[in-house]
Amino acid sequence: MKYTEVNITLSKVDPFRDMLVYSLGDEGPYDSFSETPQGVKAYVPSESYDPAFLQQCIDELRSLDPDLQCNCEVSELPDKDYNEEWERSHQAVLVDDFCYVRAPFHPHRDDVKYEIIIEPKMSFGTAHHATTYLMLSFLEYEPVEGRRVLDMGSGTGVLAILAAMKGAAYVEAIDVDEWAFRNAQENFERNGVCITPLLGDASLLTSDKHFDIVLANINRNILLRDMEAYVRVLNPGGTLMLSGFYEHDVPALQTRAEELGLRLRQQKTRNDWTALKLIK
């Protein structure tokens, strides 16, 4: 398979780089990214490259800041060159000296409590994105041992893996994307954890399911739509952790959470991306 590389330079890198990565990867076909000092290199299967979609994502950024300058250089890469470029640029991520997320080709570390190996086949879920980092940092201080955990929109499964490593009694990981579902299964095996993966959406959250912790790193609209389903399967006193949205989205999400009987316990922000910890 041939890949197309789009080298994007931005006159203002933060927070627009993360916003652009989110739009290209979560709403579009781009499956991997490499940060540069001036912006980001984005990779997409050549057959899925759409200049109109790329321009739409850029226009959305400019609507937030009309002074933002953006330049794109597009080139097609053979699959071998793409893989080599990814491995050269992909960096491991250390979260608060507590959790180390690395690829199989990165060296092992003995000075962290939890080491998670994720095959870098996509951007989201490898801890490079601010939302994943925030959710991992929430889990650092969350009592997980012996509890039932649900990871909605699990992606590569990195959050589910950390929960299992911390001693959760049962972990279920749900994603609507078949590719993410298969990749998560590979990562569960690679990390030696027992997790139940399911392919689907919030409709799988039936009345017979009950969890002490629900993790949902998705996006604002889906969180608003499906939060009721998350609360329905959350035990009283349980914790709901949300991310995948910007700081200016917090009022809408908090209002919906309060309508469903949740109270805000903690809020974290990283590069304008935000995570909320709520209690039922």
N, C-alpha and C positions, 0 to 999 in steps of 0.2 A: 504494500500500500504506500502510495506517495503522500507526503505531507507538505502543506504550505506553511511557511513561517511568515508571520507578520511582525516586523520590528517596529514597535510603537514608541515614539518619544513624546513626552509631555512637558510643557513649560512649567507645570506645577505637578510634581509627582504625587505628593500626599494631599488629600486622601484619594485623588482621582485614579491612581493606579489600581488600588483595591476595588474601587467601584467598577472600573472597566473590566477587570478580571472576573468579577462577579457576573456582570452582564454577559460577557462572551462565553463563560463556562457554564453558568447556571441556567441561562436562558437560551444559549446557543450551542453549536456543535464543537466548540474548542475544548480540547481535552487535556491540555497541559500548558504550563507557563513557566517562563524563566525571567526573573526580575533582573533589570539592568539599572545602572545609576540614573539613567534618563527616563526610564519607563519600564517596558516589559516586552519580551518576545512571546508571542502567542502562536500555538501550533494547532492546526486543524487538518483533518483529512482533506486532500485536495479536491475530492469530489463534493465535499460539503462547503467549500469556501464560497462565500456570498459577499461580494463587496458592498451590496446594499445593506445587509445586516450589520456589517462592520461600521458603515457610515452612520447607521441609526444609533448604535451604541455610543459613538463619538458625539453625535448631536445631542444625546441625552446628557452627556457630561457638560457640553457647552451651554446647555439650557440652565445649568446650575451656576456656571461662571462664564459669561460671554468673552472674557479676556483669555480663557484657556486656549493655548496653541497646541495642536496635535499633528504629528507627521507620521505617516505609515510607509514602510518599505516592505513590499511583498515579494517573496521568492519561493520557488518550489524546491523541496529537498527530497532526495532518495530516502527510503526508510532507514537505511543504515546510518546516513548522516544525521537524521533526526534523533535516533537513539543515542548516538555518540554525543551530540550537542546537549541532549537532556542530562546525561550522566555527568558531563563536565560541569554543568551549571546548577544541578540540583544539590541543595545543601540540606544537611540534617537540621533538626529544630530542637532546641532545648527549652523546656517550659519551666521557668522558676527553679532551676536546679533540681527538679523533681521528676520530670518525665522527658525522656529523650526519644524522639521519633526520627528514625533513620531508614534509609533504603538498604537493601541487602549488600550493596557495594560500598557502604560506609563502614568504618571501623567500629567495633564494639567498645562500649564504655563501661567501666566498673564503678564510676563515682555517682551514678544516679540510681534512684530506687526502682524506677520502672523504665524499661527500654522496649519500645514498640517498633517492629520492622514492618514497613509498608512499601510494597512495590510501587514505585512512582509512575503510575500509569495515568494519573489525573491530578489536577491541582487541589480540588476540594477534598478535605479529609486527611491531608498529609501534614497538617499543623502549620503550613506556610500561610494559609489564609487567616486573617485576624479572628474570624468568628470561631474557627476550630481551636485556635490558641486559647481564646477566652473560655470556651467550654472545658477544655482540658484543665485550665487553671481553676475553674469552679470545682472540678472533681478532686483536685488536690486536697481540699479541706472537707469534702463531703463524706460523711460516714456511709460506706458502701457495703462493708462486710456483712454477709447474711441477708442482704436485701434483694428485692426483685427490681430489675432495671430494664427499661424500654428505651431503645435508641431509634427514633423516627427520622427518616431521611438519612440513613446511616452511612451512605457513601462507601468509602473504603473500609468502614468499620472501626476506625481508630478510637472513637469514644467508647464503643461497646467493648473493645479489647481492653482499654484501661479499666473499665468497670469490672470486667472479669478478673483482671490481674489483681485488683484491690479486694477480691474476695466476695463478689456478689454471688448470691445463692443461685440466681437465674438471670440470664441476659437474653433479650430478644432484640433482633436488629431488623428493621423493615425499611426497604427502599423500593420505589416505584420503577426504577431503571434496571433493566435486566443486566446490563453490563456491570453496574455497581454491585448488584446482587452477587454475580459470579466473582467479581474481584474481592468482595468482602469475604466470601467463603475461602478463597485462597489465603487471604491475610489471617483469618482465624486459625487455619491449619498451620500457617507459617509461625504464628506466635504461640501455638500450643494451648489455645483456650477453647472452652466449650460454650458456644453461643448458638442460639437458634435463629437462623436467617430466614426471612420471609420476603417474597416478592409481592409488592402491592402498596396500598396507601392506607389512609385512616379507616377505611371501611373494614379493615381486618381487626379493628379494635372492638371486638364483640363484648357482650356483657359478662362473659365468663372470665375475662382477663382482668388481672389486678396487679398493680405495680407500686413500689415505694418511691421510685425515681423515674421520671420521664425526661429524656433528653430530646430536643428538637432543634436542630441547626438547619433551617430550611430557608424560607424567605417570608417577608412580612405578610403577603397576601395569603399564603397557605397557612401560616400560623394563625392568622385571624379566622380563617375558615375552619380549621381543624382543632382549634384549642379546646372546644367543647368536648370533642372525642378524647383528647388527652386527659382532661379533667375527669371524665366519666370512668376511666380505668385507673385513675390515681387514688390510692388509699388515703383516708383522712390523715392529715399530718404529713402527707407525702410532699416531695419536692418536684417542681417542674422547672427545668432550665431551658431557656429559649435563646437562640441567636440566629444570625442570618439577616440582620436589618441594621439600618443606620440609627444614629442617636436621635434624629428628629422623628423617627417612627415610634419612639417609646410611649408618648401619650396615648396613641391609639391602641397599642398592645396592652398597656397598663389598664386602660379603661375596660377593655374586653375581659382581661383577667379578673378585675374586681367584680364585674357582672357575674362571673362564674364562681365567685367565692374564694378567689385567691388573693393573697397579700404579698406585696413586694418585700423581699428580704434583702436583696443585694443587687447592685447594678455595676457593671464593668464596661469600660469603653477602651478600644484600641484602634487608632487610626480612623476614628469616626464610626467604626463598627461597634455594635453594642450587644451585650448579653444580659439577661435578666434571670434572677433566681427567685422563684415564687413558691409560696407554701399554701397548701390546701387546708 
